[in-house]
Amino acid sequence: MKNNCIISGIQQVGIGVENLYEAWKYYIDVFHMDIRILEDNKVAELMLPYTGGVPQRRHAVIAVNLQGGGGFEVWQYTGRKPEPLAFELNIGDLGVLACKIKSRDVAKTFEEFSRNPNVNIVTGLNQSIDGKQTFFVKDPYGNLFQIVHDNYIFKDEGRLTGGTVGAIIGVSDIEKAMVVYNDILGYDKIISDETGIFADFEGLPSGSQRFRRRLLTHSLPRKGSFSELFGPSYLELVQPLERLPRRLYEGRFWGDPGFIQICFDIRNMDALGKRCAGLGHPFTVDTTQRFKEGASFDMGDAAGQFAYIEDPDGTLIEFVETHKVPVVKKLGLSINLKNRNPEKPLPGWMLKMLRFGRVKGD
């Protein structure tokens, strides 16, 4: 691993909110994000490029669905009033437009959500550009979630949906964006690349316009400690062809309401930093400059290192190298990853112990 970094999958999608516990309860009730990995209520001291140059206090929770996929990082400023988006998000705007949620049966999920008065379904049941069924819902805070078909299940808990399986990202130029999404992140397989007007976007803001859409995945299975929990993932790049897109976080802070970032679980931050810099996307935030020689940054109940890059349109991609993660917090049990084989997945029984961190939505 001396010269190679490992990307294990999407660890989480960050969601900025105005009321953390209210929003998290909704995500537990609807998406079963009920396994608390960590909770942290501290000052964000190292994100100064994105917080007005001033450390900001925030409260964050990372939670997952044990059926597999990445989690959510639900995130709230506590020392300043969060600033919502001042305009309506339109499909093709620059940033993370929607979080993809995995489902073993999209049609049954559509029926289940249709009976739930707390779920706002904003499109009909349609086919996406990969030919599989899909639909979109909107949470009470204006965030879009796309339900997509994915058979991978880590621990079958009898639920129709799992966790985060990817995202839709608005870009100004798909080819330029591939430097980040293919060359750095490893999404080297194009599932579909289509241009036109799409039925599955009908009902979304500006969804009736023309777009170019490219759906990506990784050709090889991911490696690493949490790779079997995260499973495969997909990124969809959307380029608007009829209007100039707007940057979703222009003039706002990282952590303000909306999808903040996509976070990838990685090993060998130094090698990754060199790769990103060599491809013209150097780290904009890098804790390794403060915590040298593999030392850990304290992240509440967990520890590790993190860094950020921007895609060509300024969308934030986070990398986290986890050194310690709690398994059964009440018993003080945690996993130390620093001396493990970085390519080898953690045993399934060990990851399934995360169920002891389950939180009820009520």
HUNOR-V245134 format. One record per helix or strand. SS is the DSSP state (h for helix, s for strand). FROM is the first residue (numbers start at 0). LEN is the number of residues. If there is no record, write none. Layout:
ss->(SS/SS)
from->(FROM/FROM)
len->(LEN/LEN)
This chain:
ss->(s/h/s/h/s/s/s/h/s/s/s/s/s/h/s/h/s/h/s/s/s/h/s/h/s/s/s/h/s/h/s)
from->(5/19/34/47/55/69/93/105/119/125/132/143/160/173/188/198/210/226/233/246/257/268/284/286/296/301/315/328/332/347/357)
len->(11/12/10/3/9/8/10/9/2/2/6/6/10/11/8/3/7/4/7/1/10/10/2/3/3/9/13/3/4/10/1)
